[in-house]
Amino acid sequence: MLLTVHQKPPEDATEAVSGLAREEREGEVSVTIILSGQALIESLEIDDDALAEISLILEMQRNFNLSIYKDKCMKRRVAIRMRSCRCLDAAAYCDLLRQSEQELDLLKKTLTIHVSQFFRNPSMFEKLQTVVLPHLFQKAATAGERLRFYSLGCAGGEEAYTLGIIVRAFFVQELLRTPVDIYASDIDADILQAAVRAEYNEERLKDLPDSIRERYFAANGPHLQLSPQIQKMVTFQLQNIMDVGLSEPCQLALCRNTLIYFNRPDQEKILHGIAHVLPSGGVLVLGKSETLVGDARGLFTTLCPVERIYRRI
């Protein structure tokens, strides 16, 4: 959906994000709005005081802590909502937030939104299938243990379901000996409900092999419905990623394209939390633009630097 100055603002935060071409500069957010085929550039000044005020409103009204995220990223996403609501400055937007429960919810959704796809970065999933998972299955079978996998910041569930598809399609015999539990968590309750429904548009399946698509998806109106066989393999839970250290132990944790939104101290806290739930030999996967930071680097060895795959020491 394209944002316009004269049309009704989008009701859905995902559409508000995807409808914008954005350019970010230090201390200022420049937003390109597409209007009837023309690009209109407008600058929205969001200073630190304005962001602090918005953060206070969110914390008081939605118990949402904005301070753990990178200011630059948050200013860009706040600007998306400001333009969508046609607010000319941060003061006007703060007034709107104090009056509108709906806008509070839309802002929170925009700030936490994370769009994914099935088999996103196929080379990483190939490495899991051919190298990581065989080793984990062998180790678990020897110990007589179940396997537990985590997808952190799971959004619509594509990543967790991809794990389920790989396990179901390529490790049939291993599953007979070693059960697998897949858990997926996110901070957004609405997006988790969508993940449970497991209905997706074509864009989310663009990296999906044809054989997998035909085997595990069926047309359902304008969407594609994931097979119940895969759905039942994944358990979704509402969780703040900062609390990952309180989770049950797991052998594989995927935390891709999530750390980039957090400040450095909180990145380290998240990584320490993941290290806490991974036993020795457990595997962590980060996004292509992410890496280990701080003393968390001493808790892992690198399995594959290209795919950002690490093993717990």
N, C-alpha and C positions, 0 to 999 in steps of 0.2 A: 504494500500500500504506500502511496506517495503522500507525504505531508504537504498540505497546502495552507495558505494564509486564510482562504475564504471558505474552506470546507470544514465540516465537523471533524474535530480531532479524533484520531484513532482511539478505540476503546481498549485495544490489545497492546500490551507493552512490546511483544515480539514484533508486531507490525511497525510500531513506532521506531524501534531500533533498525529494522531492515530497510525502512523507507528513507533513511538519511545517508548522504555521503558526508563524511566528517573529516575535518582537518583540525589538528590540535596544536596549539602554541602555548608556551609557558605563560601561565597566569590568565589566559584567555581561551575561549572556545569559539572557533569559527565554524558555523553550521551552514551547509549547503542544502537549501530546500528546493525540491523540484516542483515547479509550478507550471502546469500546462506545457510541459516540454522545455521550460526555460529554467535556468539555474539562478537562484537569487541568494547572494551571500549576505548573511547578517551575522554580526558579532554579538555575543552575549557575554557580558562581563560577570564572572562569578568569582568574587574574591574570597579570601580565607574566612572572613567574618560571616559572609553569607552562607558559605558551606557549613560553618560551625552552627549557625542558626537552624539550617535545614537538618543537620545531624541531631540537634537537640529535640526538634519536633518529632523526628522519627523515633528517637529513643524513648520519648515520653509517651507517644501515641501507639507505637508498634513494637516497642522493646527491641529495636533494631540498631545495632552499634555500627555506625558508619565509619568510625575512626580507624578501624582495622584495615580499611581499604586504601588504596593509593588515591591521593587527592586529585591528581590529574585525570584519572579514569572516572572518578565519581563526578567531577565537574562536567566532563563530556556527557555523561549519561543524564545528569540533572538538566543540562541544556536541551537534551532531546525532549524531555517532558515540558520544559518551559516553552519551547517553540510549539509543541503540540497543543498546549493550552493558550497560546498566543499571549503569554506574559512578557511584558517588555523589560522587566528587570527582576532581580532576585527578591526584592522587597515585596513585589506584587505576588510572586510565586509563593513566598512564605505565608502571605495572607491567605492564599488559596488553600495551602496545605492545612492551615488551622481551621478552615471551614468545610473541607471536602474529604470525607472518608474514602470516597472512590479514588481521588487523586493520590492520597496516601498509599493506597494499595497498588496503584499503577506505578508510582515512583519506586516503591520497594521492589516490585517485579522487574522494572527496568534496571535497577541497580544490581540485581542478583541474576539477571538472565544469562543463560549460557546455552548457546545453540550448538547442537552436535548432529552427527549422522551415523548411520550404521557403517562399520568398517572404516571409520575416519582414520586416515593415514594407514592404508592397507599394509604397508611394509612392516609396521609395528605389530599388527595382528598376525602377520605371517611369522615374525620372529617369536611371538608368543606360542603359536601353534607348533612350530618346528623345533624350538629350543627350550623355551621356559616351561611350558605345560608338561611335556614328556618327563622332564626332570622332577617336577612337583608331584606328578602322579606316581612315579616310581618311588620317590621318597615316602609318600603317604602310604603306599601299599606295603612297603617294608615295615613301617611303624604301625600299620593297621589303623590309620586315622582318616577322618573325613578331611576334605579340603574346603576352605572358606576363602572366597574372593570378595573384595570390596571395590565398588566404583564410587568414588567420592566426588561430590558436585555433579551428580548424575543427570541433572536436567530431565529431558524427556525419556531417559532410560535406554537410549540407543547403544551406549557403550556396554552397559550391563547385559542387555539382550544379545549383543554381538558375542560377548563371552559365552553366553548360554548356547548360541548357535554353534560356535566353534567346538565347544565341549560335546554337544549332542551329535554333531555331524562327524567329528573326526576322532573321538575318544570313546566309542561305543563299548569296547571291551574293558577299557579302564574304568568306566562308570559302573560296571557290574561288580567290581571289587572295591572301588573308592567313590562314595557319594560326594557330590559337590554342592555346596550352598553358596549362592551368590547374593550379596547384599548391596543395595544401592541407596545412597543418601543424598539429600538436598535440603536446603533451608526453606524452600518455597513449597508450601503444602499444595497449592493449586497445580503446580507443574508436576508434582508427584502423582496427583490424581490422574493427570493426562498420561503419565508414564504407565500407570496401572491399566488404563484402557488400551494401550498399545496400538493405537491407530495413527498412521503416519502418511504424509503426503509424499509425492514422488521425489522431492528434493532431498528428503532424509535418506532415501535409498539409492542415491546416485552412485555410490561406491560399492554397491552390493553386487557380488557375482550373480549372473543369471541363474545358475543352478540353485543357489541358496534362495534367491527370490522366489523361484517357482516352488521350491520345497516348503518354505516356511511362511509364505505370505499369501493372502487371498484378498481379492477385491471386495471392498465394502463401501459402496457408494463412491464418493470422490476420494476415499482413502484406501490404504492397504492395511489389512488386519494381520497382526502377528499371530502365529500358531499358538494355541493354548499350551501346547507341549513345551514351548520355550517360555511363555509367560509364567508358568507355575514354577520355573527354576529360579526366579528372581523375587526377592523380598525387598520392598521399598520401605524406607524409614525416614522420618523427619529428623534432621540432625544438623546442627551448626558444625561446620568442618573444624572449628577451633576445639571441639570436644572429641575429636577422633581418638584421642588417647584413652578415652573411657570405653571404647568399643571392645568387643571380644577379639581374641587373637585371630589372625588370618595369615594365609601363606602368600597371597598376592593382593596388592593394593594399587589401583589405578587412580592417579590424581593428576589428570592432564588438563592443561590450559585453565587452571584454577589459581595456582599460586601467583600468577602474573598480576592478579587484581589486588594482592595484599602487600602491605608494607613489609620491609625486610624483617623486623622483629617478629611479626606474626607469621611470615613464611617459615622462619626457624621454629616457631612454636608448633606449627602444623607438621613440619617434617619430624620433629621430636615425637609428636603424638603418633605419627605413622610408624616411626621406628619402635615405639613402645609396643604396638600391637603386632609387629612382624617378628617372628622368631628368627633365630640364626638361620640363614639360608632363604628366608622369605624375600619376595621380590617386590620392588617398587617401580612403577612406570610414571614418568612425568611427561609433560607436553614438549614438543620440539623446541619451543622457545624458553624452556625452563631448565633449571639445573639445581643441584644441591647448593645450599648456602650455609655460611657459618660453621659451627662445630658439628653440624649434622653431616658434613662431608666425611667426618671420621667414623661415622656409623655404618657406612655402606662402601662396597666396592662396585666398580662399574662392570656390568655385563655387556652392554652394547651402548657406546657413546652416541652413535648416530640416532638410535631410537630412544635414548634417555631411559635405559633400563638398568636398574641397580639392584644389588643383592645385599641384604642385611648381614653385617658381620656377626 
